[in-house]
Amino acid sequence: MPEPVWQKSSFSGDDASTDCVEVAVASSGEAMLLRESDESGAVLHVRPASLRALLSAFKASST
């Protein structure tokens, strides 16, 4: 099974020491993976629709 390719938010900046949330696509393609960069062993598996709903709720609450 290939290792996921993790991406961090552009809001985290270029500083490698900055802790941030990272996201990747599961090898099955059916789930998104989320982790905190300083706790890379703890990975959440979420469905893409659930992640979209969460991000939409964050955006709605910030306006």
PDB file of N, CA, C and O in Angstrom:
ATOM      1  N   MET A   1       0.847  -1.164   0.000  1.00  0.00           N
ATOM      2  CA  MET A   1       0.000   0.000   0.000  1.00  0.00           C
ATOM      3  C   MET A   1       0.905   1.244   0.000  1.00  0.00           C
ATOM      4  O   MET A   1       1.791   1.359   0.847  1.00  0.00           O
ATOM      5  N   PRO A   2       0.692   2.162  -0.930  1.00  0.00           N
ATOM      6  CA  PRO A   2       1.542   3.355  -0.996  1.00  0.00           C
ATOM      7  C   PRO A   2       1.280   4.299   0.177  1.00  0.00           C
ATOM      8  O   PRO A   2       0.166   4.389   0.691  1.00  0.00           O
ATOM      9  N   GLU A   3       2.326   4.990   0.576  1.00  0.00           N
ATOM     10  CA  GLU A   3       2.207   5.987   1.648  1.00  0.00           C
ATOM     11  C   GLU A   3       1.410   7.184   1.142  1.00  0.00           C
ATOM     12  O   GLU A   3       1.566   7.575  -0.015  1.00  0.00           O
ATOM     13  N   PRO A   4       0.558   7.774   1.982  1.00  0.00           N
ATOM     14  CA  PRO A   4      -0.191   8.961   1.552  1.00  0.00           C
ATOM     15  C   PRO A   4       0.750  10.153   1.348  1.00  0.00           C
ATOM     16  O   PRO A   4       1.791  10.261   1.997  1.00  0.00           O
ATOM     17  N   VAL A   5       0.365  11.032   0.444  1.00  0.00           N
ATOM     18  CA  VAL A   5       1.102  12.268   0.206  1.00  0.00           C
ATOM     19  C   VAL A   5       0.408  13.348   1.011  1.00  0.00           C
ATOM     20  O   VAL A   5      -0.713  13.743   0.690  1.00  0.00           O
ATOM     21  N   TRP A   6       1.068  13.828   2.057  1.00  0.00           N
ATOM     22  CA  TRP A   6       0.479  14.803   2.971  1.00  0.00           C
ATOM     23  C   TRP A   6       0.696  16.211   2.462  1.00  0.00           C
ATOM     24  O   TRP A   6       1.763  16.542   1.945  1.00  0.00           O
ATOM     25  N   GLN A   7      -0.330  17.043   2.614  1.00  0.00           N
ATOM     26  CA  GLN A   7      -0.258  18.458   2.244  1.00  0.00           C
ATOM     27  C   GLN A   7      -0.671  19.278   3.456  1.00  0.00           C
ATOM     28  O   GLN A   7      -1.601  18.922   4.180  1.00  0.00           O
ATOM     29  N   LYS A   8       0.045  20.392   3.663  1.00  0.00           N
ATOM     30  CA  LYS A   8      -0.351  21.274   4.755  1.00  0.00           C
ATOM     31  C   LYS A   8      -0.996  22.525   4.182  1.00  0.00           C
ATOM     32  O   LYS A   8      -0.822  22.851   3.008  1.00  0.00           O
ATOM     33  N   SER A   9      -1.722  23.199   5.005  1.00  0.00           N
ATOM     34  CA  SER A   9      -2.413  24.410   4.593  1.00  0.00           C
ATOM     35  C   SER A   9      -1.423  25.498   4.204  1.00  0.00           C
ATOM     36  O   SER A   9      -0.359  25.630   4.809  1.00  0.00           O
ATOM     37  N   SER A  10      -1.781  26.268   3.198  1.00  0.00           N
ATOM     38  CA  SER A  10      -0.947  27.409   2.810  1.00  0.00           C
ATOM     39  C   SER A  10      -0.943  28.470   3.905  1.00  0.00           C
ATOM     40  O   SER A  10      -0.055  29.322   3.930  1.00  0.00           O
ATOM     41  N   PHE A  11      -1.913  28.433   4.804  1.00  0.00           N
ATOM     42  CA  PHE A  11      -1.970  29.371   5.922  1.00  0.00           C
ATOM     43  C   PHE A  11      -0.899  29.067   6.965  1.00  0.00           C
ATOM     44  O   PHE A  11      -0.631  29.896   7.834  1.00  0.00           O
ATOM     45  N   SER A  12      -0.280  27.876   6.886  1.00  0.00           N
ATOM     46  CA  SER A  12       0.742  27.503   7.853  1.00  0.00           C
ATOM     47  C   SER A  12       2.087  28.151   7.553  1.00  0.00           C
ATOM     48  O   SER A  12       2.983  28.138   8.397  1.00  0.00           O
ATOM     49  N   GLY A  13       2.234  28.714   6.364  1.00  0.00           N
ATOM     50  CA  GLY A  13       3.492  29.358   6.001  1.00  0.00           C
ATOM     51  C   GLY A  13       4.555  28.359   5.595  1.00  0.00           C
ATOM     52  O   GLY A  13       4.290  27.162   5.483  1.00  0.00           O
ATOM     53  N   ASP A  14       5.753  28.858   5.377  1.00  0.00           N
ATOM     54  CA  ASP A  14       6.854  28.021   4.903  1.00  0.00           C
ATOM     55  C   ASP A  14       7.729  27.484   6.020  1.00  0.00           C
ATOM     56  O   ASP A  14       8.623  26.677   5.765  1.00  0.00           O
ATOM     57  N   ASP A  15       7.492  27.912   7.245  1.00  0.00           N
ATOM     58  CA  ASP A  15       8.307  27.496   8.378  1.00  0.00           C
ATOM     59  C   ASP A  15       8.021  26.029   8.692  1.00  0.00           C
ATOM     60  O   ASP A  15       6.903  25.682   9.073  1.00  0.00           O
ATOM     61  N   ALA A  16       9.016  25.177   8.534  1.00  0.00           N
ATOM     62  CA  ALA A  16       8.841  23.736   8.750  1.00  0.00           C
ATOM     63  C   ALA A  16       8.544  23.411  10.209  1.00  0.00           C
ATOM     64  O   ALA A  16       8.002  22.343  10.495  1.00  0.00           O
ATOM     65  N   SER A  17       8.880  24.296  11.136  1.00  0.00           N
ATOM     66  CA  SER A  17       8.642  24.018  12.552  1.00  0.00           C
ATOM     67  C   SER A  17       7.224  24.379  12.988  1.00  0.00           C
ATOM     68  O   SER A  17       6.842  24.109  14.127  1.00  0.00           O
ATOM     69  N   THR A  18       6.444  24.985  12.101  1.00  0.00           N
ATOM     70  CA  THR A  18       5.078  25.384  12.438  1.00  0.00           C
ATOM     71  C   THR A  18       4.167  24.161  12.435  1.00  0.00           C
ATOM     72  O   THR A  18       4.096  23.434  11.444  1.00  0.00           O
ATOM     73  N   ASP A  19       3.467  23.936  13.554  1.00  0.00           N
ATOM     74  CA  ASP A  19       2.515  22.836  13.631  1.00  0.00           C
ATOM     75  C   ASP A  19       1.270  23.206  12.840  1.00  0.00           C
ATOM     76  O   ASP A  19       0.829  24.355  12.858  1.00  0.00           O
ATOM     77  N   CYS A  20       0.710  22.228  12.150  1.00  0.00           N
ATOM     78  CA  CYS A  20      -0.471  22.508  11.351  1.00  0.00           C
ATOM     79  C   CYS A  20      -1.246  21.219  11.102  1.00  0.00           C
ATOM     80  O   CYS A  20      -0.778  20.123  11.411  1.00  0.00           O
ATOM     81  N   VAL A  21      -2.419  21.375  10.548  1.00  0.00           N
ATOM     82  CA  VAL A  21      -3.220  20.231  10.124  1.00  0.00           C
ATOM     83  C   VAL A  21      -2.795  19.872   8.707  1.00  0.00           C
ATOM     84  O   VAL A  21      -2.630  20.743   7.853  1.00  0.00           O
ATOM     85  N   GLU A  22      -2.623  18.580   8.474  1.00  0.00           N
ATOM     86  CA  GLU A  22      -2.252  18.092   7.143  1.00  0.00           C
ATOM     87  C   GLU A  22      -3.366  17.191   6.620  1.00  0.00           C
ATOM     88  O   GLU A  22      -4.093  16.568   7.395  1.00  0.00           O
ATOM     89  N   VAL A  23      -3.489  17.131   5.301  1.00  0.00           N
ATOM     90  CA  VAL A  23      -4.535  16.337   4.668  1.00  0.00           C
ATOM     91  C   VAL A  23      -3.923  15.499   3.551  1.00  0.00           C
ATOM     92  O   VAL A  23      -2.963  15.914   2.900  1.00  0.00           O
ATOM     93  N   ALA A  24      -4.490  14.316   3.339  1.00  0.00           N
ATOM     94  CA  ALA A  24      -4.065  13.426   2.258  1.00  0.00           C
ATOM     95  C   ALA A  24      -5.281  12.619   1.809  1.00  0.00           C
ATOM     96  O   ALA A  24      -6.305  12.579   2.492  1.00  0.00           O
ATOM     97  N   VAL A  25      -5.150  11.987   0.665  1.00  0.00           N
ATOM     98  CA  VAL A  25      -6.194  11.092   0.157  1.00  0.00           C
ATOM     99  C   VAL A  25      -5.769   9.664   0.479  1.00  0.00           C
ATOM    100  O   VAL A  25      -4.627   9.283   0.219  1.00  0.00           O
ATOM    101  N   ALA A  26      -6.679   8.872   1.042  1.00  0.00           N
ATOM    102  CA  ALA A  26      -6.393   7.475   1.341  1.00  0.00           C
ATOM    103  C   ALA A  26      -6.129   6.719   0.050  1.00  0.00           C
ATOM    104  O   ALA A  26      -6.648   7.086  -1.005  1.00  0.00           O
ATOM    105  N   SER A  27      -5.337   5.682   0.127  1.00  0.00           N
ATOM    106  CA  SER A  27      -4.979   4.921  -1.075  1.00  0.00           C
ATOM    107  C   SER A  27      -6.203   4.347  -1.783  1.00  0.00           C
ATOM    108  O   SER A  27      -6.176   4.137  -2.995  1.00  0.00           O
ATOM    109  N   SER A  28      -7.274   4.094  -1.036  1.00  0.00           N
ATOM    110  CA  SER A  28      -8.506   3.577  -1.641  1.00  0.00           C
ATOM    111  C   SER A  28      -9.228   4.657  -2.438  1.00  0.00           C
ATOM    112  O   SER A  28     -10.041   4.357  -3.312  1.00  0.00           O
ATOM    113  N   GLY A  29      -8.921   5.930  -2.126  1.00  0.00           N
ATOM    114  CA  GLY A  29      -9.599   7.045  -2.773  1.00  0.00           C
ATOM    115  C   GLY A  29     -10.968   7.336  -2.201  1.00  0.00           C
ATOM    116  O   GLY A  29     -11.650   8.255  -2.653  1.00  0.00           O
ATOM    117  N   GLU A  30     -11.377   6.560  -1.209  1.00  0.00           N
ATOM    118  CA  GLU A  30     -12.714   6.715  -0.639  1.00  0.00           C
ATOM    119  C   GLU A  30     -12.733   7.518   0.646  1.00  0.00           C
ATOM    120  O   GLU A  30     -13.805   7.777   1.193  1.00  0.00           O
ATOM    121  N   ALA A  31     -11.570   7.918   1.141  1.00  0.00           N
ATOM    122  CA  ALA A  31     -11.515   8.660   2.401  1.00  0.00           C
ATOM    123  C   ALA A  31     -10.431   9.725   2.321  1.00  0.00           C
ATOM    124  O   ALA A  31      -9.467   9.618   1.562  1.00  0.00           O
ATOM    125  N   MET A  32     -10.628  10.755   3.133  1.00  0.00           N
ATOM    126  CA  MET A  32      -9.613  11.782   3.315  1.00  0.00           C
ATOM    127  C   MET A  32      -8.951  11.492   4.657  1.00  0.00           C
ATOM    128  O   MET A  32      -9.602  11.023   5.591  1.00  0.00           O
ATOM    129  N   LEU A  33      -7.670  11.771   4.746  1.00  0.00           N
ATOM    130  CA  LEU A  33      -6.924  11.556   5.979  1.00  0.00           C
ATOM    131  C   LEU A  33      -6.538  12.913   6.552  1.00  0.00           C
ATOM    132  O   LEU A  33      -6.099  13.797   5.818  1.00  0.00           O
ATOM    133  N   LEU A  34      -6.699  13.078   7.845  1.00  0.00           N
ATOM    134  CA  LEU A  34      -6.340  14.320   8.528  1.00  0.00           C
ATOM    135  C   LEU A  34      -5.426  13.981   9.693  1.00  0.00           C
ATOM    136  O   LEU A  34      -5.634  12.985  10.385  1.00  0.00           O
ATOM    137  N   ARG A  35      -4.407  14.819   9.909  1.00  0.00           N
ATOM    138  CA  ARG A  35      -3.530  14.640  11.057  1.00  0.00           C
ATOM    139  C   ARG A  35      -2.936  15.977  11.462  1.00  0.00           C
ATOM    140  O   ARG A  35      -2.878  16.914  10.666  1.00  0.00           O
ATOM    141  N   GLU A  36      -2.502  16.052  12.701  1.00  0.00           N
ATOM    142  CA  GLU A  36      -1.772  17.208  13.216  1.00  0.00           C
ATOM    143  C   GLU A  36      -0.290  16.924  12.956  1.00  0.00           C
ATOM    144  O   GLU A  36       0.188  15.831  13.259  1.00  0.00           O
ATOM    145  N   SER A  37       0.424  17.876  12.409  1.00  0.00           N
ATOM    146  CA  SER A  37       1.804  17.621  12.007  1.00  0.00           C
ATOM    147  C   SER A  37       2.697  17.172  13.156  1.00  0.00           C
ATOM    148  O   SER A  37       3.625  16.393  12.937  1.00  0.00           O
ATOM    149  N   ASP A  38       2.442  17.638  14.366  1.00  0.00           N
ATOM    150  CA  ASP A  38       3.286  17.216  15.484  1.00  0.00           C
ATOM    151  C   ASP A  38       2.811  15.917  16.137  1.00  0.00           C
ATOM    152  O   ASP A  38       3.440  15.442  17.082  1.00  0.00           O
ATOM    153  N   GLU A  39       1.714  15.335  15.649  1.00  0.00           N
ATOM    154  CA  GLU A  39       1.207  14.042  16.110  1.00  0.00           C
ATOM    155  C   GLU A  39       0.903  13.172  14.895  1.00  0.00           C
ATOM    156  O   GLU A  39      -0.237  12.751  14.695  1.00  0.00           O
ATOM    157  N   SER A  40       1.916  12.908  14.093  1.00  0.00           N
ATOM    158  CA  SER A  40       1.696  12.261  12.792  1.00  0.00           C
ATOM    159  C   SER A  40       1.171  10.834  12.881  1.00  0.00           C
ATOM    160  O   SER A  40       0.722  10.288  11.873  1.00  0.00           O
ATOM    161  N   GLY A  41       1.215  10.219  14.051  1.00  0.00           N
ATOM    162  CA  GLY A  41       0.707   8.863  14.189  1.00  0.00           C
ATOM    163  C   GLY A  41      -0.798   8.790  14.396  1.00  0.00           C
ATOM    164  O   GLY A  41      -1.395   7.728  14.219  1.00  0.00           O
ATOM    165  N   ALA A  42      -1.413   9.896  14.765  1.00  0.00           N
ATOM    166  CA  ALA A  42      -2.858   9.942  14.991  1.00  0.00           C
ATOM    167  C   ALA A  42      -3.523  10.482  13.731  1.00  0.00           C
ATOM    168  O   ALA A  42      -3.445  11.675  13.441  1.00  0.00           O
ATOM    169  N   VAL A  43      -4.171   9.605  12.994  1.00  0.00           N
ATOM    170  CA  VAL A  43      -4.764   9.968  11.703  1.00  0.00           C
ATOM    171  C   VAL A  43      -6.265   9.733  11.734  1.00  0.00           C
ATOM    172  O   VAL A  43      -6.729   8.656  12.109  1.00  0.00           O
ATOM    173  N   LEU A  44      -7.022  10.754  11.336  1.00  0.00           N
ATOM    174  CA  LEU A  44      -8.471  10.627  11.211  1.00  0.00           C
ATOM    175  C   LEU A  44      -8.825  10.271   9.775  1.00  0.00           C
ATOM    176  O   LEU A  44      -8.277  10.848   8.835  1.00  0.00           O
ATOM    177  N   HIS A  45      -9.728   9.334   9.606  1.00  0.00           N
ATOM    178  CA  HIS A  45     -10.235   8.950   8.286  1.00  0.00           C
ATOM    179  C   HIS A  45     -11.649   9.505   8.177  1.00  0.00           C
ATOM    180  O   HIS A  45     -12.512   9.158   8.984  1.00  0.00           O
ATOM    181  N   VAL A  46     -11.895  10.355   7.199  1.00  0.00           N
ATOM    182  CA  VAL A  46     -13.225  10.937   7.018  1.00  0.00           C
ATOM    183  C   VAL A  46     -13.656  10.817   5.564  1.00  0.00           C
ATOM    184  O   VAL A  46     -12.819  10.782   4.662  1.00  0.00           O
ATOM    185  N   ARG A  47     -14.939  10.755   5.346  1.00  0.00           N
ATOM    186  CA  ARG A  47     -15.466  10.737   3.982  1.00  0.00           C
ATOM    187  C   ARG A  47     -15.371  12.134   3.402  1.00  0.00           C
ATOM    188  O   ARG A  47     -15.532  13.116   4.127  1.00  0.00           O
ATOM    189  N   PRO A  48     -15.112  12.240   2.097  1.00  0.00           N
ATOM    190  CA  PRO A  48     -14.999  13.567   1.473  1.00  0.00           C
ATOM    191  C   PRO A  48     -16.221  14.454   1.725  1.00  0.00           C
ATOM    192  O   PRO A  48     -16.065  15.654   1.951  1.00  0.00           O
ATOM    193  N   ALA A  49     -17.421  13.896   1.691  1.00  0.00           N
ATOM    194  CA  ALA A  49     -18.632  14.699   1.918  1.00  0.00           C
ATOM    195  C   ALA A  49     -18.657  15.251   3.340  1.00  0.00           C
ATOM    196  O   ALA A  49     -19.096  16.381   3.552  1.00  0.00           O
ATOM    197  N   SER A  50     -18.199  14.480   4.304  1.00  0.00           N
ATOM    198  CA  SER A  50     -18.152  14.946   5.693  1.00  0.00           C
ATOM    199  C   SER A  50     -17.140  16.072   5.856  1.00  0.00           C
ATOM    200  O   SER A  50     -17.395  17.038   6.575  1.00  0.00           O
ATOM    201  N   LEU A  51     -15.998  15.953   5.195  1.00  0.00           N
ATOM    202  CA  LEU A  51     -14.988  17.004   5.265  1.00  0.00           C
ATOM    203  C   LEU A  51     -15.495  18.281   4.602  1.00  0.00           C
ATOM    204  O   LEU A  51     -15.268  19.378   5.114  1.00  0.00           O
ATOM    205  N   ARG A  52     -16.175  18.148   3.474  1.00  0.00           N
ATOM    206  CA  ARG A  52     -16.761  19.326   2.809  1.00  0.00           C
ATOM    207  C   ARG A  52     -17.767  20.020   3.728  1.00  0.00           C
ATOM    208  O   ARG A  52     -17.777  21.248   3.824  1.00  0.00           O
ATOM    209  N   ALA A  53     -18.611  19.238   4.403  1.00  0.00           N
ATOM    210  CA  ALA A  53     -19.602  19.816   5.307  1.00  0.00           C
ATOM    211  C   ALA A  53     -18.922  20.532   6.477  1.00  0.00           C
ATOM    212  O   ALA A  53     -19.361  21.610   6.877  1.00  0.00           O
ATOM    213  N   LEU A  54     -17.871  19.953   7.021  1.00  0.00           N
ATOM    214  CA  LEU A  54     -17.140  20.571   8.116  1.00  0.00           C
ATOM    215  C   LEU A  54     -16.524  21.895   7.664  1.00  0.00           C
ATOM    216  O   LEU A  54     -16.651  22.906   8.356  1.00  0.00           O
ATOM    217  N   LEU A  55     -15.861  21.896   6.515  1.00  0.00           N
ATOM    218  CA  LEU A  55     -15.233  23.117   6.006  1.00  0.00           C
ATOM    219  C   LEU A  55     -16.276  24.193   5.685  1.00  0.00           C
ATOM    220  O   LEU A  55     -16.038  25.378   5.918  1.00  0.00           O
ATOM    221  N   SER A  56     -17.420  23.784   5.154  1.00  0.00           N
ATOM    222  CA  SER A  56     -18.501  24.738   4.885  1.00  0.00           C
ATOM    223  C   SER A  56     -19.009  25.365   6.177  1.00  0.00           C
ATOM    224  O   SER A  56     -19.288  26.563   6.222  1.00  0.00           O
ATOM    225  N   ALA A  57     -19.128  24.560   7.223  1.00  0.00           N
ATOM    226  CA  ALA A  57     -19.579  25.085   8.510  1.00  0.00           C
ATOM    227  C   ALA A  57     -18.564  26.066   9.086  1.00  0.00           C
ATOM    228  O   ALA A  57     -18.947  27.087   9.657  1.00  0.00           O
ATOM    229  N   PHE A  58     -17.278  25.769   8.944  1.00  0.00           N
ATOM    230  CA  PHE A  58     -16.237  26.693   9.409  1.00  0.00           C
ATOM    231  C   PHE A  58     -16.322  28.023   8.650  1.00  0.00           C
ATOM    232  O   PHE A  58     -16.255  29.098   9.246  1.00  0.00           O
ATOM    233  N   LYS A  59     -16.469  27.928   7.341  1.00  0.00           N
ATOM    234  CA  LYS A  59     -16.537  29.139   6.527  1.00  0.00           C
ATOM    235  C   LYS A  59     -17.770  29.965   6.885  1.00  0.00           C
ATOM    236  O   LYS A  59     -17.693  31.191   6.967  1.00  0.00           O
ATOM    237  N   ALA A  60     -18.888  29.313   7.095  1.00  0.00           N
ATOM    238  CA  ALA A  60     -20.133  30.022   7.424  1.00  0.00           C
ATOM    239  C   ALA A  60     -20.028  30.708   8.787  1.00  0.00           C
ATOM    240  O   ALA A  60     -20.567  31.799   8.975  1.00  0.00           O
ATOM    241  N   SER A  61     -19.346  30.082   9.726  1.00  0.00           N
ATOM    242  CA  SER A  61     -19.249  30.664  11.065  1.00  0.00           C
ATOM    243  C   SER A  61     -18.226  31.789  11.133  1.00  0.00           C
ATOM    244  O   SER A  61     -18.240  32.571  12.084  1.00  0.00           O
ATOM    245  N   SER A  62     -17.343  31.888  10.151  1.00  0.00           N
ATOM    246  CA  SER A  62     -16.311  32.915  10.197  1.00  0.00           C
ATOM    247  C   SER A  62     -16.739  34.227   9.529  1.00  0.00           C
ATOM    248  O   SER A  62     -15.994  35.206   9.561  1.00  0.00           O
ATOM    249  N   THR A  63     -17.912  34.254   8.935  1.00  0.00           N
ATOM    250  CA  THR A  63     -18.372  35.481   8.278  1.00  0.00           C
ATOM    251  C   THR A  63     -19.319  36.253   9.144  1.00  0.00           C
ATOM    252  O   THR A  63     -19.800  37.312   8.742  1.00  0.00           O
TER     253      THR A  63
END
